[in-house]
């Protein structure tokens, strides 16, 4: 299933083009060559004898490399093609394209080969409207190279384009006049480099090291895959999806300047190739049994950016974990608050959850002790700044009224939180899953305090607070006439009574009363929430339900993975298996790469899952989804110095074996088989 785009990426440097390899900027789709939140190419169009090219084939070799075969006119049954071109493209040290033009005729041909080039230097926040840039553009031809530049006060970005073959360079591109001998070919290698202040390589300035060349990237990917657990299974779809997920996770690794060469996952291509607290944390949880090093970097980097002061513009508060960090022009001039921005209420409790889960898997007590102050500050934030109403719940209400987020939970679109009849609730809001995260953070924080921080009194206090929170939550959020938990409480204390997938997160957090768990499982797998492919974000039959509404009816793979994990925690093995089957079946139709979201249409109505129109792909927590589903199906949990497994493999998966699982036990294995009687 293709959307007609070719994506190459390496951390937060990426190229998005048409399948011909051409780039022609659109206000709706961020095509171009981007690095650190700035577009360095907005036009890159190949023409041969003044004809734009048409695509024949596209081969995505690896996440950083693709090959496109094109011709200068669309072939017809009555017209043979006498010239074709191969565009071998890679991303890494720079954007590189090896262009090979081939003559298929027994006679010489004279060709005019042209690359039209532009750069609008758009910040990602400006993609939909770049007409009102406040800086100055200028172009310079320097030693056979084309240098496109943009400056606004001390902010400077440049695109440097060079060619291995001599070209006639003008302000708008490069032209070659080539005579090709019979069956001959012509080759040039084009390099596009993103530069910052004083003409320095941008990645070296902001990341501490230049981008990697293709050979180094190939070896790095091979090493990454070799370190991951080895999967053998009966399901070809699962095997393919697992390999694709590991590769995409490698592609999404972002090495910030403060990371000392270590990586954490960026959120998703193309809109969110940046550090996102929530996304990096949840992806690190998903990947712990497979790539625990991601969690190490995530924990340490987010500690460095933790809130210290009160700042309304950035919504910063002492102890709060950052939501999003950007490097573009609008952030630099404080037109956007992302330096970093703290507009999420869930990243802070999730940070404590990740720290505890990380220690349980790795046994890295040193990191837990080193981050004690960070974790304590996060726990303090939950009870102090997170509790806006003073009632023991975590609430949110934006303080940045100009461009802060209305909703500061994972469903952060403007209309994601509503009553069942479609009305929007008043602010502040306390969504149900935030309370589950807060409960889990307190329970886990208590374990860390008792075992590693030598503070049993603090541990006792956290456990008392958690118990009180669980009791009040099960009283205040329970919707009696529907027998499920409310999506939220509004600013007037009313239950926001919509039925949503958020209730599934309550299971993995452990805040659900045992007596109510069966009803929650019934809702999650019932026809209003479960589409056959997965659990919808919002139940059918409600005011704002829309099967292709971002958070009001679509299916999010990551959401489903955590729901399945929670179902297994409460003993609903078959229900968890149904979700795993649906999501892995969907992955088959996306070539093994689960997108950010897909339509919530009933499976019986659509032969294939319907891609959400502007879904990120690859996207970090969707990439992590097959990993958490594997953990869930195999029932893998750390218990002290051992890895315990309790397999519950759904029928379609057959046999699953995972070997060399890293952890405090060294390397371990897990084996699971579907029960014959369930087939």
N, C-alpha and C positions, 0 to 999 in steps of 0.2 A: 504494500500500500504506500504510494508515493504522493507527496504534495508538490512535486515538480521543482524542488529545491535541493541543492547539494550543499552539505555543511561540512566544513573542516574546522577543527578546533584544537587548541592546546591551552588549557586553563582558560583565562579570560581574554585570550587572543583568538579570533575566529574569522572565518570567511563564510558568507552565505551567498550563493549565486543561483542563477537559473541552471537547468540541466545542460545547457550549451556551454556553461562556464561564464557567460556574460553576467555583468552586474549593471543593473539600471535601477537606481534607488526608487523606492516606493514609499508613500506616506503610511502604508498599512503594514508592510512587511519589512523588517530591518535587514535588507540585503546590503552587502558591502563587506569591506575588510575593516574589522574593529579591533582595537586594543585598548584596554583600560578605559572602557566606556566611551570611547570616541571613534567615530567612523573616519578612517583614513582613505578609503576609496568609496565613492558613491557611484562612479561609472567606470566600467572596464569592459569595453565592447570590441570584439574582434570582427573585422570585415575583410573580405578577400575580393578584390576588384569591385569595391564599393557595395558588395552584397553582405548583409549580416548572415551569420552562420545558423544552420539548423542542426539539431542534435541527432546522432545515430545511436550511440550507446553511452552509458555512464557506468563506470566501475569505481565504487568506493573501496579503495584498496585497504586503508585503515582509517582511523578517525582523523588522522592528520594528512591524508594523501588520497587523491582521486585522479581518475583518468577519464577524459571526455573525448569522444571521437565526433567530429563535426564536419559539415560540408557547406560550401557557400550558397547552395540553393537546395531546396527540398527535392529529393529524387522523385521522379515519376516513372511509370512503366515505359514511357516513350523517350525518356531523357536519361542517359548515363551521366554519372558524375565523373569529371576528369581530374578533379583536385579534391583532396580531403586534408583535414588537419587533426592532429592529436594534441590535446592540452593536458599535460602531466602537471598536476598542481599539488603543492604541499604547503603546510604552515608549520612554523617552528622558529628558527632563527630569523626568518622574515617570511613574507608571502612570496613564494617562488612558483613561476610557471615556465615549464619547458615546452615551447611551441614547435611542433614539427609539422611542416607542410609538405605534402607528397603529390607528385605529378603521376597520374595513372595513364598518361597518353604516350604513344610512341614518338611524339614530336615535342620539341621544346615549348614551354609556355612562359609568358611574361606576366607577372603578378604584381599587383599593388596590395600589400598587406598592411593593415592599419589597426592600431589599438587606440581607441578613444578613451581618454582618461579625465576624470574629475574627482575632486574631493570637497565635500561640503563641511567636513570636520564637525559633523553633528554630534552633540551629546546624545546618549541613548534616550534621555528624557525629551529630546527635541525632534525625534524621528518623524513625528506626525506633522511637524511644522517647523522648517528650518529657514524660513524667509526673513526672520528678524534677528539674525546674529548681530552681536554688538561689536565684534572685532573686525579686523581688516584682513582680506585675502590678498595674497600676492604670489606670483609665479616667477621662477627663475630657471634658466637653462644653464647648467653648470657642468662643463667637461663631458658633454654627451649624455648627461643625466637630466631628468626633469624633476624639479623640486617644487612641490605645491605647499604653500604655507598659510598659516592663520595665526594672528596675534591679537591678543586683547590684554592690554597693560603688560604684566609680566608673564601671562599665560601664553605659551607658544606650542604649537603642534605642526609637524611637517611630515610630508610624504615624499620619500625619495625613490625614484624609479630609474633603474638602470637596465641595460640590455647588453648581452654578450656579443650580438651582431650589430654592426654599425646601423644607425637609424637616423632619419631626419626627424629631429625633435622640435616640436612647436609647443605653444602654451596649452594645447588641448590633447596632446598625445604623441605617438610615435608612428612613423611611416617607413616602410621598407619597399624598395623596388627590387624585385627578385626575378632572375631568369632561371627557371628550373629545366634541367636537361631531361631527355626522355626517361621516364620512370625514376627520376631523381628526387631528392628531398632536400629541404632547407630547414635549419634548426637555429633557434635563438633561445637563450635563457633569460627570463625577465625576473628581476628582483624588486620587491616593493618593501621598503623599510619604514617603520613608524618611528619618528623622532620627537623628542621633547625639547625642553629648554636647552639652549646652546648647541643644538644639533646632536644631542646625545641620544643613543638608543633608548627608546622609551621603556622597554622591558628591563633593561639593565638599571635604569634610574629608579623605577618603582618596584622592581622585584629583587634587585640585588645581583642579578646575573642575566646575561643575554639569553634569548631563546635557544633551544636546542636544534642542532641540525638533524636532518632526516635519519642519518645512520644512528645517531645517539638516541633518537626517539624510538627507532625500531628496536634497539637493544633494551631500552628502558621498558617498553611494553612487554617484550619477551620475559624480562626479569620479573615484572609485576605479575604476569599470568603464571609464571613458574612458582611464585611464592604463594599463590592462592590455593585453597583446598581443591582436590581433584574430584570431580563429579562423574560418576557413571550411573546411568539410569535407563529405563526402558522407554521413557518419553523423549522422542527426538526434539519436540518443541521445548521441553524443559532444558535439555542439554544446550540447544541453540540459544535460548534466552539467557541462560546462565553465562555462557561465553560472551554474548553481546553485552550483558550487564557489567561484567568485569572490565571489558574493553572500554565501555562508555564511562565507567567510574574512573578509569585511568585518564580518559580525555578530559574529564571535568575537574581534575586535580588542579588546584590553584596554589601557587607558592608566593605568599605575600612577603614584603620586605622584612617583616618581623618574624617570619617563619623559619629562618636559618636553613633554608633549603628544603624544609619539610612542607608537605601539602595538606590542604583540607579541601573538601568538595565545594566547588561553586554551585549555585542553585540550579541553573538551567539555561540552555541556549534557545533563542537568542536574547531574550529580554533580561535575564537574571544571571549573567556571567560575572558574579560578584560574590562577596562574602555575605551570607545571610545567616544570622544566628540560628533561627529555628530550623532552616533547611539543612545547614551543616550538622547540627546536633542530631536531628532525626535520621539523616543519612548515615552518620557515624554509628548510631545505635544499630541500624539495619546491617551495617558492614562489620560489626565487631567480630563475629566468628570468622571473617574472611580477610579483612584488612584492618587490624586494630590500630595501625599507625595513624589512620585518618582521625581517629578519636583523640589521640595524643595531641596532634597539632590543633585540632578544633578547640579542645579544652584550654590549651595554653594561649592561643591567640585571642580567644574570647575573654580570657582573664585580663589580657593587656588592654582591651578596649572596654572593660566593664565601667559602668557609670560611676561617677564620683560626685558630681554637683547636680543642682537643679537647673535645668535649661529648657525652657518652654519650646523653643524653636526645634531643638533636636529631641525633645521629650525625654531627655536624660534625667535619671534619678540615681542616687547612691545605691549601688548594688545591682542595678538593672543590667541585664545582658543585652548587647547591641543587636539590633535587627538587621541593619543593612549598611554596608560601607561602599562608597563609590569614589571614583577618581576623576570624573569628568568636569567640564567647564562649569556647569550649573552648580555643582557642589562646591567647587573652588571659590566661586563668587557668592556663595550662600543664597542662591536662588532656590536651591533644594537643600534639605537638612541632613543629607546622607554622609556626614563626615566624622563619626557615623550617626545614623538615625536610630532611635531607640523605641520606635512605635510598635512594639509587640509585647503582649502581656504573658505570653507562654514561654518565650525563650529562657526566662530566668529560672522557673522551676525545672524546665527540661534540662538545663545545664547541670543541676544537682543530680538529676536522674542519670544522665550520661556519665557523670563522674563515678557514681556508685556502680553502674553497670560495667564501666571500663575496668574498675578494680576487680570486680567479680570474675571477669574473663581473663584479665592479664596478671593479676596479683601485683600490680605496680603500686605498692604502698608509698613509694617515694613521691610520685606525682600527687597522690591524694593528700599527703602531708604538705607538699609545696603549695597546693591550691586550697588549703584550709581557709585562709582569709577570704579568698574569692567565694568559696561555697558558703561560708557563714554570712557574707554580705548579701549573697543571693537569697538565702533563707530569711534574712532580716527584711529584705525588700518585700517578700511575699506577705509578711504580716504587717509591714509598715506602709510602704507606698502603694503596694498592690491592693491593699484593703481600703479603697477610697471611701466606702460607706461606713467603715468601722464595725462591720458585722461578721468579720472572720472570713469573708469570701474574697476572691481575687476579681477585681473589676477593671474596666478600662474606659477611658474617655480622653479623646485627644486634647492636648494643650496647645498644639500648633494648629490654629484655626485656618491658616492660609493653605498649607499643602500637606498636613498630616493625614494619617489614615483614619477613616471613620471606625472601621472594625480592626481590632488589633489582636485577633486570634488567627488561626491558620486559614480560616475562611474570611479573608480580608477584603473582599469586594464590598461595594457600598450596600448591596441589597441582600447579603448572605444571611443576615440575622433578621428573622421576621416571625410574626405570629402565624398561626396556621391559616388565617384568613388573608394574609398578605400585608397587613399593616406593619410598619417599621416601629420597633420599640424605642422608648425614650432612653437617653443616656444618663448615667453610665450604664454599662452592660456587664453582666457576669455570666459568660457562657459556661455550659456544664463541664466541658472537658478541661477548662482551666482549673476547676475545683479538683478534678481527678488528678491533674498534674501536681497541684499544690499538695494534695494528700500524699501522693507517691514520693514527692521530694522530701516531705517531712519524715516519712518512714525510712527512706534511704539515708537522709541526713542523720537520722538518729543512729543508724548502724555505723556510719563513718565516724560520728562523734564518739561513740562508745569504743570502737575497735582501733581507731587510728589517731584521734585527737585527744584521747584520754580525758574526756569530759562527760562522765556518766550523767551528771545533773542536767546538762544541756540535752543529752539524748532522751532522758525521761520527759523533759518538757516538750520536746518535739513530738514524742509519741502521744502525750496527752492531747496536744493540739490536733494531731492527726485523727485521733479517736473522736474528739469533739466535732471536728469538721465532717467526718463521715456520718455521724449521727444526724447533725443538722442538715447536711446535704440530702440525705435520704428522706428527710421530712419536707424540706422546702422545695425541692426540685421535682418531686414525684407528681406526675399528672394523673390524677385518680381516674378520670373518665377515659383515659387512653392506655393506662398502665405502662407508661414509659417515663423517662426523665425529660423535663423541659429543655429546650435548646438553650435557654438562658433565663435570667431574671433581668427585668428592666429597671430603670432608675426609680420607679415607684414601687419596686418590690414585687411586681406582678410576674407570674410565670409566662415566658414567651413559649407558647404551647405547641410549636411546630415539632413534627417528628422528623428527625434527621440522623445522619450517620454519626454525629458527634457522640451519641450514646455508646457506640462501639468502643470509643477511646476510654470510656469509663471502665470497661472490662480490663483492659491491659494495665490501667492504673490501680485497679483493685478496690475502688471506692464503692462498688456496687454491693448491696446486701445480698448474701447468698440466696435468700428467699425470692429475690426479684430477678436474678440472673437469667432464669429460664424464659421469662417474659421478654427480656431484652433480646435474647437470642432469637426468639420467635419473631419479633419485629424485624430484626436485621435480615433474616432469611425469608421474611414474608413478601408478598407480591408488591407491596407499596414501596419497599426499599430495595429489594433484590431484583435486578433486571435479568438475571441469568448469566450475564457477564460479570457482575459484581454488585456491590452495595452502592446505591445512589447516595449522593450527598444530601438529598432532600426528598421526602416521600411524595409520591404521586397524590393527586387529589387535593393539594393545598394551593393557596392563593398564588404564590410565586413559582410554583413548580414549572420547570422548563427543561426538557431532556438535554438541551444544549446551552443551558444557562450555567455560567462559570462555577458557581457554588450552590446552585438551586436545582440540581437534577442530574448533573453529569456524574460519571463514575471516575474516581481518582484511584489509581492503583495503589499508591502508598497508603491511603486511607484504609483500603481493604486489607492490606498486609498487616497493619496494626490491629485492625478489628479481628482478623483471624488469630493473631497472637493472643489477643484478649479472650477470645472464645475458648481457646485451648486452656488458658489459665483457669477458667471456670468449668472445665471438663466437657465442653461441647465440641468433641473431636470431629464428628461427621459434619457439623455446620462449618467448622473451620476448613475442612477439606473441600466442601462445595465452593467456598470462596476461592480457595487456591486453584481449583480446577477452572473456574470461570475466568480468572485473571490470566492464567497461563494459556488457556484457549485463546483469549483476546490477543496475547502477545504474538501468537502464530500469525495473525493477520496484520501485525505491524512489523513483520520481519524480525521478530525477536526483541525489538526495542519498544518497550512500553512508553507511551507518551505521558505527558503531565495529566491529561484527562481525556475521556472520550464520552460520547453521548450516552444518556441514560435510557435509551429506547429499549423496550422489551426485546429480549433476544429472539423471540419468535417472529418479530416484525422485521428485523433486519438480518440479512444473511451474514453481514460482517459488522464488527463494532465501528461506530461512526466517530472519526477523529474530531475532537473539539477544534474549531477553526483556527485559533491562534495558540494552540498548545505548544509549550516548550518541548523540544526533543533534540538531544537527550536532556533529561531533567533528573536532578540528583536523586530525589527520594523515589521517583519511579524506577530509576536504575537500581536502587537498593531494594525494591519490592521483591524480586525473585529471591534475593538473599534471605530476607526475613521470612518469606514463605517456606524456603528450604528449612530454616531453623524451626519453623512452626510444625511442618509436616514430620520432621524427624524428632521433634520434642527435645531439642538440645538446650540444656540449661547447665550452667556451672554450679557445682555443689562443692564448696571448699576447694580442694586440690584436684577434683575430678570433674570430668564432663559426663553428665548423666543424660541418657537419651530415652525417650518414651515415644516411639514412632506411632503415627496415625496417618498413614499414607492413603490418599483417596484412590478409588478404583482405577481411574484412567492413568495414574502415574506408574502403576506396577511396582517395580523395584527401584529404590534410590539408595545409592551409597556415596558417602562423602568422606574422603580421606585427607589426612594431613591438616586437620582443623587446628589452627594455632590457639594457644592459651597458656595459662599458668601450669598446665600439665605437660607442656611441650607441644607435641602433635598427637592428635587423637583421630578416631574415625567414628562414623555413625552409619548405620544400615537400617533401612526400613522397607517393608513390603506391604502392598495392599492386601487386606484380608480376602481370601478367595470367596467367602460367602457374601462379600459386599460387591462382587463384580457383577 
